[in-house]
Amino acid sequence: MSTKTTPGEKIKVARKRAGMTQQKLAEALGCSLRTVQGWETEGRIPFGKWLGPLSRILDVPVGALVD
């Protein structure tokens, strides 16, 4: 049985690879810490305006975050 990685887990891994805390990512995106925490731990999926900036800041393709 394989376990699929969630978008939140992918964001967390990419954020850590980029050497960023959740707070620093939130500041770079111009969103709240709570928003980033929601993506990483509560299963919320970043849509719309957040995907492009997340991709650029974390230096990963959008598809790698939400695929």
Contacts in CASP RR format, 6 or more apart in sequence:
PFRMAT RR
TARGET T0000
AUTHOR 0000-0000-0000
METHOD contacts of the structure
MODEL  1
MSTKTTPGEKIKVARKRAGMTQQKLAEALGCSLRTVQGWETEGRIPFGKW
LGPLSRILDVPVGALVD
6 43 0 8 1.000
7 39 0 8 1.000
7 43 0 8 1.000
7 45 0 8 1.000
7 46 0 8 1.000
7 65 0 8 1.000
7 66 0 8 1.000
8 39 0 8 1.000
8 40 0 8 1.000
8 41 0 8 1.000
8 43 0 8 1.000
8 45 0 8 1.000
9 40 0 8 1.000
10 64 0 8 1.000
10 65 0 8 1.000
10 66 0 8 1.000
11 36 0 8 1.000
11 39 0 8 1.000
11 40 0 8 1.000
11 46 0 8 1.000
11 54 0 8 1.000
11 58 0 8 1.000
11 65 0 8 1.000
12 40 0 8 1.000
14 58 0 8 1.000
14 59 0 8 1.000
14 60 0 8 1.000
14 64 0 8 1.000
14 65 0 8 1.000
15 21 0 8 1.000
15 22 0 8 1.000
15 25 0 8 1.000
15 36 0 8 1.000
15 40 0 8 1.000
15 58 0 8 1.000
17 58 0 8 1.000
18 25 0 8 1.000
18 57 0 8 1.000
18 58 0 8 1.000
18 59 0 8 1.000
20 28 0 8 1.000
20 57 0 8 1.000
20 58 0 8 1.000
22 33 0 8 1.000
22 36 0 8 1.000
22 37 0 8 1.000
22 40 0 8 1.000
23 33 0 8 1.000
25 36 0 8 1.000
25 57 0 8 1.000
25 58 0 8 1.000
26 32 0 8 1.000
26 33 0 8 1.000
26 35 0 8 1.000
26 36 0 8 1.000
28 53 0 8 1.000
28 57 0 8 1.000
29 35 0 8 1.000
29 36 0 8 1.000
29 50 0 8 1.000
29 53 0 8 1.000
29 54 0 8 1.000
29 57 0 8 1.000
31 50 0 8 1.000
35 50 0 8 1.000
38 44 0 8 1.000
39 45 0 8 1.000
39 46 0 8 1.000
45 66 0 8 1.000
46 54 0 8 1.000
46 65 0 8 1.000
46 66 0 8 1.000
51 62 0 8 1.000
51 65 0 8 1.000
51 66 0 8 1.000
52 62 0 8 1.000
54 62 0 8 1.000
54 65 0 8 1.000
55 61 0 8 1.000
55 62 0 8 1.000
55 65 0 8 1.000
58 65 0 8 1.000
END
